[in-house]
Structure formats: C-alpha cells, structure tokens
Amino acid sequence: MLGSIDGILLHLLRVMIASFYSRTISVISSFLWLVPMVGAQQLAYTVRTPNPETHLYHVALACQNAKGSTLELKMPVWTPGYYQLMKYASYVENFQAKDEAGRLLPWEKSTPSTWKVSTNGAKNLKISYDVRGSSSFVASNYLDANKAYISPTGLFLYLKDRLDLPVTVTLEPHKGWSSRIATGLDSIPGKRYTYQAANFDVLYDSPILMGKIEELPAFEVKGIPHYFVGYNMGDFDRKKFTTDLQKIVANGSALIGDIPYKHYTFIAIGPGGGGIEHLNSTSISFSGNQLHTRAGELKMYNFLAHEYFHHYNVKRIRPQELGPFNYDQENRTKLLWVSEGFTVYYEYLIVERAGLMTPDELFQSFQQNIRAYENKPGHRFQSATQSSYETWEDGPFGRTGDEVNKTISYYNKGPILGLILDFKIRHETQNKRSLDDVMRSLYRDYYQKKQRGFTEKEFRQTCEQIAGMSLTEVFEYAATVNDIDYPKYFAYGGLSIDTTARPLPGAWLGIKAATKGDSVVVAHVEYESPAWEAGLRSKTVILTMDGKPVSALQPLDLTRKPDETVVLGVVQNGQRKELTLRTTEKYERDFKITRLPSQNALQAAILKSWLQPQE
C-alpha cells in the first residue's frame, strides 16, 4: 500500500516538473523575441494616425546596429496577389533620417523606390516618413476618420538585401476607434498593439485594418480559430453568414487535409471590389447587403471560398516564381491559369460541397466561364499560359480598349482547364484519383517536404503521375489556342454540353454606346462586327443615324433586321464623317451543361463523387 502511494506521488511530481518546464520554455521563447540580439540589425516600426482626415500615416522606423556608411531603404513596386506594378513610393512624403543624437543625416533618392541614407558612422538611426493613403482598394493604403487599412508593401520600407530581418510593428489607433485590430500578424505578449513578423515576406503578407470596425462571432475548424472583422459591413443575417462561412472553411480545408496556420482572419475593408489572399488572412471588399438576393449570395460565397482556398493554392501550392519574391520588379509565371484559374474551379466546388450551391447552380457557374471565354475573340489569339505571363501588361482580365479583342482572362479559361483535367484523371483512373489528389500531392511534396514552389515541368509530372498516363492534349489546351473538345471531357463526368452555335435575336451591328451629356459616345465595338469592319471605334461620337439626330433623349436605336443598311454620322478623331454599315446575324454558343440522360457506371460514379466526395 505504501509502495503504491509512493509511486503515485512520484508520478505526480514528474507531471508537475514537466508542466513547469513546458511553461518556462514557452515564457522564455516569448521573452527571447523581446530581447535584442547583440550586434544584430533590428527594425522596429511605429505607425501613427494623428490626423486621419489628412489621409497621412506617420511611420517611425528605429534601425539598430546599422552597418556600413550608407543605409539603403526600399519600397516594393508591387504586392503579392495583385500582379500589377503599383506606385507605392510616390505616396511617401516628408522623409527624414536622424542619428541617435537627433542630428539630421543626408539622404538621396537613388531610384524612384530607393532612399539612400549616409549614416556618418551612426549605428542607431531613426527614420520617419509619411504615407498618403487615399485609395480604398485591397492593394492600396487608405486612411480617413473612420477607417485605416494598411497594405504593408506600400507602407513599410525595407533594408536592401535584408528581407530576412525580423520586424516589430507598433500601431497607435486613433482616439475613438475600436480597440480591435484585424491582422494575420502575431501579437507580442504583454505589449498592446505590437506585432511581430519573422521577416518581410511575412510582414508584407499581413494587411492591417483599424478604425470603427465590427467583429462577427469567431468560429473554429479543427480547433483553429477563424475571425471575420470588417468596416461598414451592412445589413445581413450575421448568424447565418457565420455558419455558412464556417462550412466553406471546413470544406476548403478538408480538400487538402491540413490546416497550416494557427489563426485566420477575414479582413473586410468595406463595400467595393477585389480581394487579395494571404498566408493566414485575406483582404476583401465586402457588403452584407449583397446577401439579400440569391445571385448576390452565391457571388459572395464563391468570392470568399476563392480567397480562402488561395492560402493553399498560390500561397503554399505555388509556382516557383511566386516566392521568395523580388519586390523590385514583376514576378512573371506562366502558371496563373493554375494558381488563379484552379482556385476559381475549386471555389465553385467548395461552395457546392458545403451544401450552399445546388448542382444546377454549379453547372451554370461553369457555363458562364465557358461563355465568357469562348464567345469573345481573344480565345483565338492568346493562350492561358500567355495570359498568365502577360498579365503585368494586360491586367488580370485582359487588355482594355480595342486590344481587349486579342486577350483572354485566366480567370475564365483556367477553371475550365481545371474541370477537364479533373474529369480526365477520374476517367483514366476509374475514379480512384482526381485533381484533388494532384493538389494534395503538390502541397505535400513541394510545400511541406521541399519547402519551395514547383516548376512547370514538375507540375505536369505530378498531374501525369496521378493520372497514370500522358496528358498532352490537356496541356496543349493551356499552351495553345486549340479548340477544346468539350463534349468528350464533359462526358467523362456524366455531363452533356451544348456547343451548337445559334443566331441571337434581331440584327447585329456590334455597337455598345453610352450617353455623355448631350452626346452618344461609342463605349465598345465588337471585334469583326459590321461596325468594326466599317471602321467604327470606341470614343467615337454618334451624331445621326440614317440622317436623324441621335441625342441623350433619343438613344441609338439598334432594333433592326439582318441585312439592312445603316448610315451613321459620326465625329471620329476630330473629323465629321459618315459610315455605312450593313447589319447581319450574330451567332453564339450557349454551352448549357446538363446531365447525360444515359450514363454508364463509371460516368455515374464520377459525377456522384465529384459533386459529393466521400469522406
């Protein structure tokens, strides 16, 4: 009896020691972050908003243990997730550099995005500057009396060639704002409004929202907390929305089978457009008022699923060109049709698998993508790989003006390529493997094991390994403008698609016009339409049609029959002239997707598992 009691006491003592040791190590680990490393360069930022109505952020940077006679500070020229060059440096004002005694140090702008400071032997420097935030967009900084949204690449200067340095950021919210700050950054225990980042890649991947903001009830998936914090979120059923969002996250994370973050935050910056993905957060334009209609609800849920799934596909499952980043120039890749296009593909599937979209609504979503791609002339000129690589010039949705006719969007073709690749793999493996397996394999082999992105060759090898065969035709569809054999691939999944071209009602001129003041101005001319062939172009002013005045009170009447002559009096390039057009018919394909009326066993199994994957 005594021996048993002694054993229990000894066990309890061991447990207490182990618990004490574990807590001590945790405290020491947290404390070590706060203890300066002797001789190491350290960067600490403080962001103030003293007069938010001026749209100016004030940034103070304390740089300790500076090395060398000069200090080069740089501002990125773009932000990951938005593949366009941004003029971040042009919003920097009132730059100053001082030594530890407060003496001003000389500096110069050596490039449009570089500030070169002469240290004069100083080791500890104080840098200060203002950043104007006047654009309310997910890739830009914005500040007013009610809201402060920080896109870190446009606010925080970094030391040249030292993106690896750890960083601390202290925020000073304006008086009267919420005490809640929305960001994916980890806070430093015991230091209010102070956050840490292991390096600049983490800092630049962590947007921040402050102001008069609201937080919805948090929810957990697999024990991981998820937050939704936003500004001016509108009127909607918050409980239903949170429940539905939890289903989206649960199904999105189940697809990969791993949740790689400690916490996740949806940062809703207010009404508008656009979203940017991050490692453990996303910045989204959001208005709950959109949720009052079925179409608006589906659009919002797809959007949220898209941005959430991006933390896998592009942040972790990524082409090698997309990280580590070069913030000084474009980071080009030919694989955005995978990174963005497949994310569109999965946004639909995630929402459907979450029970928030019907199968018919899923079919309609893909139908809209195919129509947007196939019924525009750009699909004859630009491949998905070209669209990916040239997005820095073209924009994410293709070029504007007349040049739009020569481009496509990887957002439209990419999900269709994802669908046919998925059905092909399912068909060739007797429904034992799928595109889901490809994504999981890429996640495991490159993100988790090799801790890097994949090459184009490695991506194809993974797909073909999962399929057990060559996928030449599918990859040619991505790299060329070859016509896609939709019926063949949709049939693999037990689906039928209508590819018959039919005439649209009425006659076709190909003109989209708008009224500006008292004038009718051409907004867009369809490629190879009667109007295009007659020489009509955008920005042309239309004065008359068949000799009769066309005014704001009498819009351009295009109610015609095919094979009629129309004479337009226009002002084009400052010259008045007449253009003669002949109406014709316009043919389009609807691409309606339905279930095959007669399915074999494999087709039925593929469709069932695609819509309702087994646990």
C-alpha positions in Angstrom: 0.0 0.0 0.0 2.7 2.4 0.9 4.6 1.5 -2.2 1.6 2.3 -4.5 1.1 5.7 -2.8 4.8 6.5 -3.2 4.6 5.6 -6.9 1.6 7.9 -7.4 3.3 10.7 -5.6 6.4 10.3 -7.7 4.3 10.3 -10.9 2.5 13.5 -9.8 5.9 15.1 -9.0 7.1 14.2 -12.5 4.0 15.7 -14.1 4.4 18.9 -12.1 8.0 19.3 -13.1 7.2 18.6 -16.8 4.4 21.1 -16.7 6.6 23.7 -15.1 9.4 23.1 -17.6 7.0 23.4 -20.5 5.5 26.7 -19.3 9.0 28.0 -18.6 10.2 27.2 -22.1 7.1 28.9 -23.5 7.7 32.0 -21.5 11.4 32.1 -22.3 10.6 31.7 -26.0 8.2 34.6 -25.9 10.7 36.7 -23.9 13.6 36.0 -26.3 11.7 37.8 -29.1 11.8 40.9 -27.0 15.5 40.6 -26.1 17.7 42.3 -28.6 20.4 40.1 -30.1 23.8 41.7 -29.5 25.2 43.2 -32.8 22.2 42.1 -34.9 20.4 44.6 -37.1 16.9 45.3 -35.7 13.9 47.1 -37.3 11.0 48.4 -35.2 8.2 50.4 -36.8 5.6 52.6 -35.2 2.6 53.6 -37.2 0.6 56.7 -36.1 -2.6 58.2 -37.4 -2.6 61.7 -35.7 -4.8 63.4 -38.2 -6.6 60.7 -40.2 -8.7 63.2 -42.1 -5.5 64.3 -43.9 -5.1 60.7 -45.2 -1.5 60.7 -43.9 0.1 57.8 -42.0 3.2 58.7 -40.0 5.8 56.0 -39.8 8.7 55.9 -37.5 11.4 53.3 -38.1 14.1 52.6 -35.4 17.0 50.8 -37.0 19.5 49.5 -34.5 23.0 48.2 -35.2 23.2 49.6 -38.7 26.2 48.5 -40.7 28.2 50.4 -43.3 28.5 54.0 -44.3 25.1 54.0 -46.1 21.7 52.6 -45.4 19.5 51.8 -48.4 15.8 51.7 -47.8 13.4 50.4 -50.5 9.7 50.4 -51.1 8.2 47.4 -53.1 6.8 48.2 -56.5 4.1 45.6 -56.3 2.2 43.4 -53.7 1.9 39.6 -54.0 -1.5 38.5 -55.1 -2.1 41.6 -57.3 0.1 41.2 -60.4 0.4 44.8 -61.3 3.0 47.4 -60.7 2.0 49.9 -58.1 3.4 53.4 -57.5 3.8 52.9 -53.7 6.9 55.1 -53.4 5.1 58.1 -55.0 2.9 58.3 -51.9 5.8 58.7 -49.5 6.3 62.3 -48.1 8.4 64.1 -45.5 11.2 61.6 -45.4 13.8 62.2 -42.7 16.8 60.4 -41.2 18.5 61.1 -37.9 21.2 59.6 -35.8 20.9 58.7 -32.1 21.6 62.3 -31.0 18.8 63.6 -33.2 21.1 65.1 -35.9 19.7 65.1 -39.4 21.5 62.7 -41.8 21.9 63.4 -45.5 20.0 61.2 -48.0 19.0 61.0 -51.6 16.5 59.2 -53.8 18.9 56.9 -55.8 15.9 55.3 -57.6 12.2 56.1 -57.6 11.7 53.5 -54.9 15.1 53.8 -53.0 16.2 56.1 -50.2 19.9 56.1 -49.7 21.0 57.5 -46.2 24.5 58.4 -45.3 25.0 57.1 -41.7 28.0 59.3 -40.8 29.1 56.5 -38.6 25.9 56.2 -36.6 24.8 52.7 -35.6 21.3 53.5 -34.4 19.2 55.5 -36.8 15.7 57.0 -36.6 13.9 57.2 -39.9 10.5 58.9 -40.3 8.2 59.5 -43.2 4.5 59.9 -44.1 2.5 57.8 -46.5 -0.6 59.2 -48.2 -3.5 56.7 -48.1 -6.3 57.9 -50.4 -7.3 54.8 -52.4 -9.8 52.5 -50.8 -8.6 49.3 -52.5 -7.3 46.0 -51.2 -3.9 46.6 -52.7 -3.6 50.2 -51.5 -3.3 52.1 -48.3 -6.3 54.1 -47.1 -6.9 56.4 -44.1 -9.7 58.6 -43.0 -11.6 59.5 -39.8 -13.4 56.1 -39.7 -11.0 53.5 -41.2 -7.3 52.7 -41.6 -6.4 50.0 -44.0 -2.7 49.1 -44.4 -1.4 47.3 -47.4 2.1 46.6 -45.9 4.1 46.6 -49.1 3.0 50.2 -49.6 3.8 51.4 -46.1 6.9 49.7 -44.7 10.4 50.4 -46.2 12.8 47.5 -46.0 16.6 47.4 -46.0 18.1 46.5 -49.3 19.1 42.8 -49.5 17.8 42.2 -45.9 14.3 40.9 -46.4 15.2 38.2 -43.9 15.3 40.5 -40.9 12.7 40.1 -38.1 10.4 43.0 -37.7 8.2 44.5 -34.9 5.3 46.9 -35.7 3.6 49.0 -33.1 0.2 50.6 -34.1 -1.4 53.6 -32.5 -5.1 53.6 -33.4 -6.8 57.0 -33.5 -8.9 58.0 -30.5 -12.4 56.8 -30.7 -11.6 53.8 -32.8 -12.3 50.2 -31.9 -9.6 48.5 -29.7 -9.8 45.5 -32.1 -7.2 45.4 -34.8 -7.6 42.9 -37.7 -4.4 41.3 -39.0 -2.8 38.0 -39.5 0.3 39.2 -37.6 1.1 37.6 -34.3 0.9 39.9 -31.3 3.8 40.2 -28.8 2.5 39.1 -25.3 2.3 42.0 -22.9 2.8 44.7 -25.5 -0.5 46.2 -26.6 -0.9 46.9 -30.3 2.6 45.5 -31.0 3.1 42.7 -33.5 6.0 40.6 -34.8 7.0 39.2 -38.2 9.8 36.7 -38.7 10.8 38.5 -41.9 9.5 41.0 -44.5 7.8 38.3 -46.6 5.5 37.6 -43.5 5.1 41.4 -42.9 4.2 42.1 -46.5 1.7 39.2 -46.4 -0.2 40.6 -43.4 -2.6 43.5 -44.1 -4.0 45.5 -41.2 -7.4 47.1 -40.6 -8.2 49.6 -37.8 -11.0 52.0 -37.2 -14.7 51.9 -36.4 -14.9 48.2 -37.1 -17.1 45.3 -36.1 -16.2 41.7 -35.4 -18.5 38.8 -36.0 -18.6 35.8 -33.6 -15.4 33.7 -34.1 -15.7 30.1 -35.1 -13.4 27.1 -35.1 -12.5 24.5 -37.7 -10.4 21.6 -36.4 -9.8 23.6 -33.2 -8.3 26.6 -35.2 -9.9 30.0 -34.6 -11.3 32.0 -37.5 -12.2 35.6 -37.3 -14.3 38.0 -39.5 -13.6 41.6 -38.9 -14.9 44.5 -41.0 -15.8 48.0 -41.6 -19.3 49.2 -42.7 -20.5 45.6 -43.3 -24.1 46.4 -44.0 -27.4 44.8 -43.0 -27.5 41.0 -43.2 -28.1 37.9 -41.1 -24.8 37.7 -39.3 -25.5 34.3 -37.6 -26.5 32.6 -40.9 -23.5 34.1 -42.7 -21.0 33.0 -40.0 -22.5 29.5 -40.1 -22.2 29.3 -43.8 -18.7 30.7 -43.8 -17.7 28.0 -41.3 -19.0 25.4 -43.8 -16.9 27.0 -46.6 -13.7 26.9 -44.5 -14.4 23.4 -43.3 -14.9 22.1 -46.8 -12.0 24.1 -48.3 -9.5 22.8 -45.6 -10.9 19.2 -45.9 -9.9 19.2 -49.5 -6.2 19.4 -48.7 -6.5 17.7 -45.3 -4.3 20.0 -43.3 -4.6 23.5 -41.8 -1.2 25.1 -41.7 -1.9 28.2 -39.7 -2.6 29.0 -36.0 -5.4 31.5 -36.7 -7.1 33.0 -39.8 -8.7 36.4 -40.3 -11.1 37.6 -42.9 -10.5 41.4 -43.2 -13.5 43.1 -44.8 -12.4 46.7 -45.8 -15.9 47.9 -46.8 -18.0 47.9 -50.0 -16.2 47.8 -53.3 -14.5 45.2 -55.4 -11.5 43.0 -55.1 -9.8 40.6 -52.7 -6.2 39.6 -52.0 -5.1 36.3 -50.4 -2.5 35.9 -47.7 -1.0 33.1 -45.6 -3.4 33.4 -42.7 -5.8 36.2 -43.7 -7.5 37.7 -46.7 -8.4 41.3 -47.5 -11.8 41.5 -49.1 -14.2 44.2 -50.3 -17.5 43.3 -48.6 -21.0 44.4 -48.2 -23.5 42.2 -46.4 -26.3 43.9 -48.3 -25.3 41.7 -51.3 -26.5 38.7 -49.4 -30.2 39.6 -49.8 -30.5 38.0 -53.3 -29.7 34.5 -54.3 -27.4 35.7 -57.1 -25.6 38.1 -54.6 -25.3 35.4 -52.0 -23.7 32.9 -54.5 -21.3 35.6 -55.8 -20.2 36.4 -52.2 -19.8 32.8 -51.1 -17.8 32.0 -54.2 -15.7 35.0 -53.7 -15.0 34.1 -50.0 -14.2 30.5 -51.0 -11.9 31.7 -53.7 -9.9 33.9 -51.4 -9.8 31.3 -48.6 -8.6 28.5 -50.9 -5.8 30.7 -52.1 -4.0 30.3 -48.8 -3.3 26.8 -50.2 -3.3 27.3 -54.0 -0.8 30.1 -54.7 0.5 30.9 -51.2 1.6 27.3 -50.4 0.9 25.3 -53.6 2.7 27.7 -55.9 4.9 28.1 -59.0 8.5 28.6 -58.1 8.4 32.2 -59.5 5.9 33.2 -56.8 8.1 33.2 -53.8 10.5 34.1 -52.4 9.6 37.4 -54.1 11.6 40.1 -55.9 9.8 43.2 -54.8 11.7 45.4 -57.2 10.2 44.1 -60.4 7.5 41.9 -62.0 7.5 38.3 -60.9 6.3 36.5 -64.0 4.9 33.0 -64.3 3.1 31.0 -67.0 1.0 29.2 -64.4 -1.6 31.7 -63.2 -4.1 29.6 -65.0 -3.4 27.1 -62.3 -2.9 29.4 -59.3 -5.9 31.6 -60.1 -7.9 29.5 -62.6 -7.9 26.4 -60.5 -8.9 28.5 -57.5 -12.0 29.6 -59.4 -12.6 25.9 -60.2 -12.4 25.0 -56.5 -14.4 28.0 -55.2 -17.4 26.5 -57.0 -16.8 23.0 -55.8 -16.2 24.1 -52.2 -19.4 26.1 -52.1 -21.4 23.2 -53.7 -19.8 20.6 -51.4 -20.6 22.8 -48.4 -24.3 22.5 -49.4 -24.6 26.2 -50.2 -25.0 25.7 -54.0 -27.1 23.3 -56.0 -25.6 21.1 -58.7 -27.5 23.0 -61.3 -26.1 26.3 -60.0 -22.6 24.7 -60.2 -23.2 23.8 -63.8 -24.4 27.4 -64.5 -21.2 28.8 -62.9 -19.0 26.7 -65.3 -21.3 27.6 -68.2 -20.7 31.3 -67.5 -17.0 30.8 -67.5 -17.0 29.0 -70.8 -19.3 31.6 -72.4 -17.0 34.4 -71.2 -14.1 32.7 -72.8 -15.5 31.1 -76.0 -17.8 34.0 -77.1 -15.0 36.6 -77.1 -12.5 36.8 -79.9 -9.5 36.7 -77.6 -9.6 33.0 -77.4 -8.3 32.8 -80.9 -5.2 34.9 -80.1 -4.0 34.3 -76.6 -3.3 31.1 -74.7 -3.8 30.6 -71.0 0.0 30.4 -70.4 0.4 33.7 -72.4 -2.4 35.3 -70.4 -0.6 34.3 -67.2 2.8 35.6 -68.3 1.5 38.9 -69.8 -0.9 39.8 -67.0 1.6 42.5 -65.9 0.8 44.4 -69.1 -2.7 43.2 -69.9 -4.2 43.3 -66.4 -5.9 40.3 -64.7 -9.0 40.4 -67.0 -7.2 41.1 -70.3 -6.4 44.4 -72.1 -8.8 47.3 -72.3 -10.0 49.3 -75.3 -9.8 47.7 -78.8 -6.9 45.5 -77.7 -9.3 43.5 -75.4 -10.2 41.6 -78.5 -6.7 39.9 -78.6 -6.6 38.8 -75.0 -8.4 36.4 -72.6 -8.6 36.1 -68.8 -7.0 33.1 -67.0 -9.9 33.5 -64.6 -12.2 32.3 -67.3 -10.2 29.6 -69.1 -8.3 28.4 -66.0 -11.3 26.8 -64.3 -12.4 25.1 -67.5 -8.9 23.6 -67.8 -9.2 22.5 -64.2 -12.5 20.8 -64.9 -11.4 18.9 -67.9 -8.1 17.9 -66.2 -10.1 16.6 -63.2 -12.5 14.6 -65.3 -9.7 13.2 -67.4 -7.8 12.0 -64.3 -11.0 10.5 -62.8 -11.8 8.7 -66.1 -8.3 7.3 -66.6 -8.0 6.0 -63.0 -11.5 4.5 -62.9 -12.5 7.3 -60.5 -9.8 6.3 -58.0 -7.8 9.6 -58.3 -8.7 13.2 -59.1 -7.4 16.7 -59.3 -7.9 16.8 -55.5 -5.0 14.3 -55.3 -2.9 16.5 -57.5 -3.4 19.4 -55.2 -2.7 17.3 -52.1 0.4 15.9 -53.7 1.8 19.3 -54.7 1.1 20.6 -51.1 2.8 17.6 -49.5 5.8 17.2 -51.9 6.7 20.8 -52.5 5.3 23.0 -49.7 5.7 20.6 -46.8 8.7 18.5 -47.8 10.8 20.6 -50.1 9.5 24.0 -48.9 9.5 25.6 -52.3 7.4 26.1 -55.3 7.2 23.8 -58.3 8.3 24.3 -61.9 6.1 23.9 -64.9 7.7 20.5 -65.6 7.1 19.3 -62.1 3.5 20.4 -62.1 2.9 18.4 -65.3 4.8 15.4 -63.9 2.6 15.4 -60.8 -0.6 15.5 -62.9 0.6 12.7 -65.2 1.8 10.6 -62.3 -1.6 10.9 -60.6 -3.4 10.1 -63.9 -1.0 7.3 -64.8 -0.7 8.5 -68.4 0.4 11.3 -70.6 -1.9 14.4 -70.5 -0.5 16.1 -73.7 -3.9 17.2 -75.0 -4.9 19.0 -71.8 -1.6 20.8 -71.5 -1.8 21.8 -75.2 -5.2 23.4 -74.4 -3.4 25.5 -71.8 -0.4 26.5 -74.0 -2.2 27.0 -77.4 -5.5 28.4 -78.7 -6.6 24.9 -79.9 -10.4 24.3 -79.7 -11.3 22.3 -76.7 -13.3 19.1 -77.2 -15.9 19.9 -74.5 -18.3 17.1 -75.2 -15.6 14.4 -74.8 -14.3 15.7 -71.4 -17.7 16.5 -70.0 -19.0 13.1 -70.9 -16.2 11.6 -68.7 -18.1 13.2 -65.8 -21.6 12.1 -67.0 -22.4 15.5 -68.3 -23.6 16.9 -71.7 -22.7 20.4 -73.0 -24.5 22.2 -75.8 -21.8 23.6 -78.2 -24.2 24.4 -81.1 -23.9 28.0 -82.5 -27.3 29.7 -82.8 -28.3 33.2 -84.1 -29.2 35.8 -81.5 -32.5 37.6 -81.8 -32.5 40.7 -84.0 -29.7 42.1 -86.1 -26.1 42.7 -85.2 -24.2 45.9 -85.5 -21.7 45.3 -82.7 -22.0 48.7 -81.0 -22.3 49.5 -77.3 -22.9 53.2 -76.8 -23.5 55.4 -73.8 -24.8 58.9 -73.3 -22.4 61.6 -72.0 -24.1 64.9 -71.6 -26.0 65.5 -74.8 -23.8 63.2 -76.9 -24.0 59.5 -77.7 -20.5 58.0 -77.4 -19.3 54.6 -78.5 -18.2 52.6 -75.5 -17.2 49.4 -77.2 -17.2 47.9 -80.7 -17.2 44.1 -81.0 -14.4 42.6 -83.0 -15.2 41.8 -86.7 -18.7 43.1 -86.3 -20.3 45.3 -89.0 -19.4 48.4 -87.0 -15.8 47.2 -86.6 -15.4 46.4 -90.3 -16.8 49.9 -91.1 -14.1 51.5 -89.1 -16.1 52.5 -86.0 -14.1 52.5 -82.8 -14.6 53.4 -79.1 -14.8 57.0 -78.1 -16.4 57.9 -81.5 -19.4 60.4 -81.1 -22.5 59.4 -83.0 -24.5 62.4 -84.2 -27.1 60.9 -86.6 -28.5 57.6 -87.7 -30.0 57.4 -91.3 -30.0 61.2 -91.2 -31.9 61.6 -88.0 -30.3 63.2 -84.9 -29.2 60.9 -82.1 -29.3 62.6 -78.7 -29.3 61.7 -75.0 -33.1 61.9 -75.1 -33.2 59.6 -78.1 -30.7 56.8 -77.6 -29.2 55.0 -80.5 -31.8 52.5 -81.8 -30.3 49.2 -82.8 -33.7 47.5 -83.4 -33.0 46.3 -86.9 -33.4 43.2 -89.1 -30.4 41.4 -90.6 -29.1 42.6 -94.0 -30.2 46.2 -93.6 -28.1 49.3 -94.4 -27.4 51.8 -91.6 -25.7 55.1 -92.1 -24.1 56.8 -89.1 -23.0 60.4 -88.9 -20.1 60.5 -86.5 -17.2 62.6 -85.2 -14.1 60.4 -85.2 -10.6 61.8 -84.3 -12.0 65.3 -84.5 -13.4 64.8 -88.0 -17.0 64.6 -89.0 -17.8 61.7 -91.4 -20.4 59.2 -92.5 -20.0 55.4 -92.0 -22.2 52.9 -93.8 -22.9 49.6 -92.0 -24.8 46.5 -93.0 -26.5 44.5 -90.3 -26.0 40.8 -90.0 -26.8 38.0 -87.6 -24.6 37.2 -84.6 -24.1 33.5 -83.7 -23.2 32.4 -80.2 -22.9 29.1 -78.3 -24.8 28.8 -75.1 -22.7 25.9 -73.6 -25.6 24.8 -71.4 -24.5 21.9 -69.1 -26.9 19.1 -68.2 -26.6 15.5 -67.0 -26.3 12.9 -69.7 -29.7 11.1 -69.9 -28.0 7.8 -70.1 -24.8 7.3 -68.1 -22.6 4.2 -67.8 -21.4 3.0 -64.4 -18.1 4.9 -64.5 -19.8 8.2 -65.6 -22.4 7.9 -62.8 -19.7 7.2 -60.2 -17.5 10.1 -61.3 -20.4 12.6 -61.3 -21.6 11.4 -57.8 -18.1 11.6 -56.3 -17.4 14.9 -58.0 -20.5 16.5 -56.5 -20.4 14.7 -53.2 -16.9 13.4 -52.5 -16.7 10.6 -49.9 -15.1 11.4 -46.6 
